């Protein structure tokens, strides 16, 4: 169990990361041109009304004091009040978490279901037509921008064929699944391409390893050698790569949710940026940062569990 002792001190290492993310987000969001009070009140706003809004949300305070209040709210489990929605930021974000988390989980599962068999086919047929076909697929998947791919899928399956919804999230469980097919496929085609390349390289290395050769020498069938020995030893690098890409995926949901009009945290973040809703931008950024750290933490635990040689 000493291999898992990093679990005890890793959460402490998250604290400076959270502080750094909060500081950078606070500074960057205030570099966005525009006045939140003027955006909220419009062009006909009066100086008195602008001053009242700024005082109400603490925008007239010095920046260092605004950041102090932001940290104080974080310690107390709060994230301030939204200027645009007129409610607390944390309950507002809570209403948008489910679509984003569902989109990410379904996309990751679909990516694994695509990448695993493709990598197995390519590695077991190295240099042949199936291998070249898989490599072409993975190269194309990496090269297509997600927003373009999403629009093309929307035009094909929604506009031309009419078999899937164009946008939105739906109300019932089945309706939500139907609305998530195209967004998940958009993300999965990009993510599975990266995973396929990594898994293929790892599987080829493990197929040529000494323990695989020894297993064949003992008369073990090639299929058992692959699934019992090669595949488990190929997963550790892929798990870490998947964790890194899920971190990218958490931020990438901003684009996909905007394309497909999914009412998740990504769409909320875009709307908050355009309306200069500082508190919402800071709150969503903090949730994204915590989600990324949690994913990498889980990936480290899985890596140690898969490969006993790894020590963190």
N, C-alpha and C positions, 0 to 999 in steps of 0.2 A: 504493500500500500504506500510505501515511501515515494513511489513514482507519481502519486496523486497529491503530494503535499503542496504543489503549486496552487491547488484550489483554495488553500487557506489565505495565501498572500496576494493572489491575483486581484481580488476585488479592491484591495488597497491601492494597487497600481492604476486602477481605473480613475481614482479621484483627480490626479493632476490632468489626466486626459479630459475629463468632464470640465474641469476648470478652464483648460485651454480652449476647448470647443465653445464654451459659453463666452469667453472673452473675445475670441475671433468673430463669432457670430454677432455679438453685440456691436463690435466696431464696424463690420462689413455692412450690416443692415442699416446703420446710420450714415453710411456713405452713399446710399441710394438717393439720387436727386429727388427733391419733392418734400413737401410738408404734410405729414399725416392729417393734421387738422384741416388744412386747405383741401386735401383730397376728399375728406369726409363731408365737409360743408359745401364744397363746390365753388364755382366762380363768383357767386353773389354773397359770399361770406363777408361779414363785417369784422373789423379789428377786435371789437369786444367779444364776438362769438369765437373767434380764433383763440383769443387769450383764455377764454373760459374752457375750451376743449383742451388746450395745452396744460392748463392748471389741473384739470380733472384727471388727466392721465399722467401727470408728472413730467410732461415734455418740456416744461419751462425750467426744470432743475438742471444743475450742472451734470455733465455726462458721467463723471465719477460717482455722483450721488445716485443717478439712475441705475448704474451698474450695481451699486451696493444694494439698492432695493431689489434688483433682479436676483442677486445671489441670496438675499434674505428670503425672497419668495420661494426660491428653489429649496432652501434648507427646510422651509415650512411645508414643503410639498405643494406649492402653488406656482403658477407661471404668469400671474397678472391677469388683466382683463383686456379682451379684444376691443379695439377701437371700432372695427367694422361691424362685428356681430353683437356687441354690447353684453357679452357674457364672459365668464371666466374661461381662460384658455384651456385649462386641463379638461374640463367636461366637454368643451368643443372638440378637442383632439380625440377624446374617447369615442365620440360618435363617428369618427372617420378611421379609426384603427382597423376595424373588422374588414372593410374592403381591401385595404392595403395588405394586411397580413394574409388574407385569403389569396390574393393575387400572387404574393411572393411564394407562399407554400405550394400552391398549385403549379406555379411556373417551375419551381425547383424540382418537384416530383416528376413533372413532364420532361424536364431536361435530363434527369437521371434515366428515365425510361427510354429516352432516345439515345443518349450517349453510351450507356452500358452495352447494349447489343451491337451498336455500330463499332465501338472500340474492340469488342471481342472478335467480330468478323474481320476487321482490318488487321488485327495483330496475328490472328491465326492463319491469315492468307497474305502475309507480307509480300509485297511486290507484285501481286496479281491484280486482276481487274477489280474485284471487290475492294481491295485496299485502296487503289487509286480513286475509285468512286467515292469512298468515305472521305478521303483526304480532300477531294474537290468540294464535297458537301461542307466540310468543316471550314475550308477557306472561304467559300461563299457566305456562310453564316456569319463569320467574323467581319466580312467586308460590308455587309448591308447595314446601314444605320437603322436602329429600331423604329424611329418615327416613320421612315420611308417604308419599311417592311410592314408596319402596322397599317399604313394607308393602302398598300397593295393588297393585303389580306382582306381589308374592309371592302375594297372595290370588288374583289373576286367573289368572296363568300356572302357578302351582304347586299351589294348593289347588283352584281351580275346574276348570281345564283339565288340570292334571297333566302338562304337557308339558316343564316345566323343574324342576331341583332347587330345593328350598326354601332350603337353606343349605349351607355347607361349601365345600371347595375341590377335592376330587377327587384322584385319584392319577395317572391317565394324561393325556396331552395333550388328547385329545378330551373326557375327563371334566372337566378343568379349564376348557376353553372353555365347556362347558355350564353349569357353575357360575358362570361370570363373566358370562353374558348379562344376567341381571337386575341385578346390581350396576353393570355398565358402562352399561346403559340408564338406570338411576336417575341416575347422574352425568351422562351425555351429554345427557339431556333438559334438565337445568338449565344445563349449560355451553353447549350449542348455542344456547339461547335468547339468552344474552348475546352470543355470537359473531354470531348472525344479525342482531341489531339493529345491531351495530357495522359488519359487512360491508355491510349494506343501505345505511346512511347513507354509508359511504365510496364505494360503487359509484354511488349517485345523484349524489354530488358529482363523481366522475370522468366520468360519462356526460355531464354538462353542462360539462365543462372545454373549454378552447380546443383542446387537441390532439385530443380526440375529435371536435370539430366540424370541424377541419381534415382529419382522416382521412376523415370522411364526405364532405367536399367533394371529395376526390380520388377518390371513387367506391368506397371500400372498403366491403364488406358489413358490416352491423351486427354480425353474429356475430363477424367477425374483429376489428372495433373493440373489442368487449367482451372477448373472450378474450385478445387480444394486447396491448391497451393499458389497458383499464379495470381488468381483474382484477389484473394485476401491481401497478399503482399503488394498489390498494385493500388490498393485503395487509399493508403495513407497520403501520398502526394496529392491525389485527387480530392481528398477531404479538405486539405488546406487550401487548394486552389478554389474549391467550391465556396469555402468560407470567405475568401477574399472577394470573389465575384458576387456573393450575396451582399457583401458590403456595398459593392458597386450597384447591385440591383436595387438596394433600398433607396439609393439616390436616383437610380434610373426610372423608378416608378413615377417620378414627376412627369417625365415625357410620355410614358405609356398611358397614365391616367388622364393626361390632358388630351391625348389623341382620341381615346375612347370614352371620354367624359365619365370616368369612374369617380364617384364622390369619396375619394380616399384622402390620405394625408398629402399626397403629391399635388393633387388639384387644390387642396386647401392652401398649401405653401405658395403655389403660383398666384392664387388670388390675393393672398396676404402681401406678397411682394409688390404687386401692382397697386394695391390700396395703401401701401406703406404701413401695414398693421404690424408694428415692430414686435409686439408681444407674441403674436401668433407665429411669426417667422422664427423667433428665438425658441419658442416652445417646440415647434415641429423639428427644428434642427437638433435640439437636445434629445428628442425621442429617437430620431434617426441615428444619432451618435451612440446612444445607449443600446439600441437594437444591433448596431454593427459590432459593438464590443461584446454583447451577449453571444452573438453568432460565432465570433472568433473564439470566445471562451469555450463554447460547446465543441467547436472544432478541435481545440487543443485536447479536450478530454477524450474525444473520439480517437484522435491520433494516438494518444498514449494507450488507449484500450486496444486499438488494432495492432499496433507495433510495440511490443514490450521493450524494444531497444531504445525507444525515444524517451528522453528525460527532459522535462521542462522546469 
